[in-house]
Amino acid sequence: MTVSTAESVTPASANSLPLGRMLMYGSDQTGVQIIRDTPALLLPVFMSTMQGISPWLAGLAILVPKLWLVLCDPLVDSWSDRRKAAWGRTPFLLVGAPLTALGFGLLFWLKPLGSVGETALAMAVLYTLMATAYSVYPVPYLALAAELSPDPHQRTTLLAWRIVFTMVGVVAGAGFAQPLIGWAGGGSRGWEAMGLVFAGISGLAMLCPLPLPLPVPVPVPRSVCAAGAVPAAMPFLQQMRKAWDNRPF
């Protein structure tokens, strides 16, 4: 008696994910982590010391973009999934990477405006725009991990490399940003230099996965093949209700 333990059969070659492709995927996380961590750590310091904004107002200007991402990320996720068949993930990465890097650099180049309130508002708007561009990039990027290989072991190794480069980004953003400001002369010139250097590093790192979104054989359950149809994507609001009903989540 023969017992089948899998509903689908995937060629062995489809399970092979070369080390080079794993490194291309993981290295991006260095740039993503710099973009995420450096403003969280240093933007309040920059706003209070270089722009004269009160700490509470600086915190409020930073909170607004963070709250916006709570809504923006699921919207981008739904949009990316719906356009995957027609566009793939590449357009999201190609647009999100340079815009995010540009927004990061501009954050530390903004000069004080006519009043503290105007400066805080300008920073909040600029940070929100950067956060939107940031959302366009990492949400589709994270979805790639499930699409680059049908083998769960390969995907685990892939994400392990992502964690390695995450640590590189943490060390760079948290450990070298402030020394870089000092090495560049301090003051506004030092902040501008740090923003420019880190924006360049992040932008280049975030472009590394661009060659990756290639068609990969994905096993389709035989029950689906027998039915002759693939289930339609779940509507966005229904996805939100499913997540809300998941008590552990």
C-alpha positions in Angstrom: 0.0 0.0 0.0 1.3 3.4 -1.0 0.4 6.5 1.1 0.8 9.9 -0.3 1.8 12.5 2.2 1.8 15.6 -0.1 -0.8 17.0 -2.3 1.7 18.5 -4.7 4.9 17.6 -6.3 7.7 20.1 -6.9 10.8 19.4 -9.0 14.0 19.1 -6.9 15.6 21.9 -8.8 12.9 24.3 -7.7 13.9 23.7 -4.1 17.5 24.9 -4.7 18.1 28.5 -3.7 21.7 29.5 -4.3 23.7 31.3 -1.7 24.1 34.3 -4.0 20.3 34.8 -4.2 20.0 34.5 -0.4 22.7 37.2 0.1 21.0 39.4 -2.4 17.8 39.1 -0.5 19.2 39.5 3.0 21.6 42.3 2.3 18.7 44.6 1.6 17.8 44.5 5.3 20.9 46.5 6.2 19.4 49.5 4.4 15.9 48.9 5.7 17.1 48.7 9.2 19.1 51.9 8.9 16.1 53.7 7.5 13.9 52.4 10.4 16.2 52.7 13.3 18.2 55.9 12.7 15.3 58.3 12.6 13.7 56.6 15.7 17.0 57.1 17.6 18.3 60.4 16.3 15.5 62.4 14.8 14.2 63.7 18.2 17.8 64.8 19.0 18.1 66.5 15.7 14.8 68.3 16.0 15.4 69.5 19.5 19.0 70.6 19.1 19.3 71.7 15.5 15.7 73.0 14.9 14.8 74.2 18.4 11.6 72.1 18.7 10.4 71.2 22.1 10.8 67.4 22.9 7.1 66.9 23.3 6.4 68.5 19.9 9.2 66.6 18.2 7.7 63.4 19.6 4.3 64.3 18.3 5.7 65.0 14.8 7.3 61.6 14.9 4.2 59.8 16.2 2.0 60.9 13.3 3.9 59.0 10.6 4.1 55.9 12.9 0.4 55.9 13.3 -0.1 56.4 9.5 1.9 53.2 8.9 -0.6 51.2 10.9 -3.1 51.8 8.0 -0.6 52.2 5.2 1.1 48.8 5.5 -2.0 46.7 5.1 -3.1 48.8 2.1 0.2 48.4 0.4 0.2 44.7 1.2 -3.3 44.3 -0.4 -2.2 46.4 -3.4 1.0 44.4 -3.9 -0.8 41.1 -3.8 -3.4 42.2 -6.3 -0.9 43.5 -8.8 1.6 40.7 -8.4 0.3 38.7 -11.4 0.5 41.8 -13.7 3.5 43.6 -12.3 5.3 41.3 -9.9 7.1 42.7 -6.9 9.8 44.6 -8.8 8.0 47.9 -9.4 7.3 48.3 -5.7 11.0 47.8 -4.9 12.2 50.0 -7.7 10.0 52.9 -6.6 10.2 52.5 -2.9 14.0 52.2 -2.5 15.1 55.5 -4.1 12.2 57.5 -2.7 12.8 56.1 0.8 16.5 56.9 0.7 15.7 60.4 -0.7 13.2 61.1 2.1 15.7 59.9 4.7 18.4 62.3 3.5 16.0 65.2 3.3 15.0 64.7 7.0 18.4 65.9 8.1 18.7 68.7 5.6 15.6 70.6 6.6 16.4 74.0 8.0 14.3 75.8 10.7 11.3 77.6 9.1 9.5 80.8 10.3 8.3 79.3 13.5 8.8 76.2 15.7 5.3 75.0 14.8 5.9 75.3 11.1 9.2 73.4 11.3 7.6 70.6 13.3 4.7 70.4 10.8 7.1 70.3 7.9 9.1 67.5 9.6 5.9 65.6 10.3 4.8 65.9 6.6 8.3 65.0 5.3 8.6 62.0 7.7 5.1 60.8 6.7 6.0 60.9 3.0 9.2 59.0 3.7 7.3 56.5 5.8 4.8 56.0 2.9 7.7 55.3 0.5 9.2 53.0 3.1 5.9 51.1 3.3 5.9 50.6 -0.5 9.2 48.9 -0.3 9.5 46.4 2.7 6.0 45.1 2.6 6.4 43.5 -0.9 10.0 42.7 0.0 9.0 40.6 2.9 6.4 38.8 0.8 9.3 37.7 -1.5 10.6 35.2 1.1 7.5 33.0 0.6 7.8 33.2 -3.2 11.5 32.6 -3.8 11.4 28.9 -2.9 8.6 26.4 -2.2 10.9 24.6 0.2 10.3 25.7 3.9 13.8 24.8 4.9 15.2 27.0 2.1 12.9 29.9 3.2 14.1 29.4 6.8 17.7 29.8 5.7 16.8 32.8 3.6 15.2 34.5 6.6 18.2 33.6 8.7 20.4 35.6 6.3 18.0 38.5 6.6 18.4 38.5 10.4 22.2 38.6 9.9 22.0 41.7 7.8 19.4 43.1 10.2 22.1 43.1 12.9 24.5 44.8 10.5 21.9 47.6 9.9 21.3 47.9 13.7 25.0 48.3 14.4 25.4 50.8 11.6 22.3 52.9 12.4 22.7 52.8 16.2 26.5 52.7 16.5 27.9 54.7 13.7 25.4 57.5 13.0 26.5 59.8 15.9 30.3 59.2 15.4 29.8 60.0 11.7 28.2 63.3 12.6 31.3 64.2 14.7 33.7 63.0 12.0 31.9 65.3 9.5 32.5 68.3 11.7 29.4 68.3 13.8 26.6 70.9 13.7 24.3 71.1 10.7 27.1 70.0 8.3 27.6 66.8 10.3 23.9 66.0 10.3 23.6 66.6 6.6 26.7 64.4 5.9 25.3 61.6 8.0 21.9 61.8 6.2 23.6 61.8 2.8 26.0 58.9 3.6 23.3 56.7 5.2 20.8 57.5 2.5 23.3 56.4 -0.2 24.2 53.2 1.7 20.5 52.4 2.3 19.4 53.1 -1.2 22.1 50.9 -2.7 21.4 48.1 -0.3 17.7 48.2 -0.9 18.3 47.8 -4.7 20.1 44.5 -4.2 16.9 42.3 -4.3 15.7 43.8 -7.7 16.9 40.8 -9.8 15.2 38.3 -7.5 11.4 38.6 -8.3 11.6 36.0 -11.1 9.0 33.3 -11.7 9.4 30.4 -9.3 7.4 27.2 -9.6 4.9 27.2 -6.8 3.2 23.9 -6.0 -0.6 24.0 -6.5 -2.7 21.5 -4.5 -4.2 18.8 -6.6 -7.6 19.5 -5.1 -7.4 23.0 -6.6 -6.3 21.7 -9.9 -9.2 19.2 -9.9 -11.6 22.0 -9.2 -10.2 23.9 -12.2 -10.0 27.2 -10.5 -7.7 29.1 -8.1 -9.5 30.9 -5.2 -9.8 34.7 -5.6 -7.8 37.0 -3.3 -9.6 37.9 -0.1 -10.9 41.5 -0.1 -9.0 43.9 2.1 -11.7 44.6 4.7 -12.3 40.8 5.0 -8.6 40.4 5.7 -8.7 43.0 8.4 -11.7 41.3 10.0 -9.8 38.0 9.9 -6.8 39.6 11.6 -9.0 41.3 14.2 -10.8 38.0 15.0 -7.5 36.3 15.6 -7.2 36.8 19.4 -3.5 35.8 19.7 -2.6 38.2 16.9 
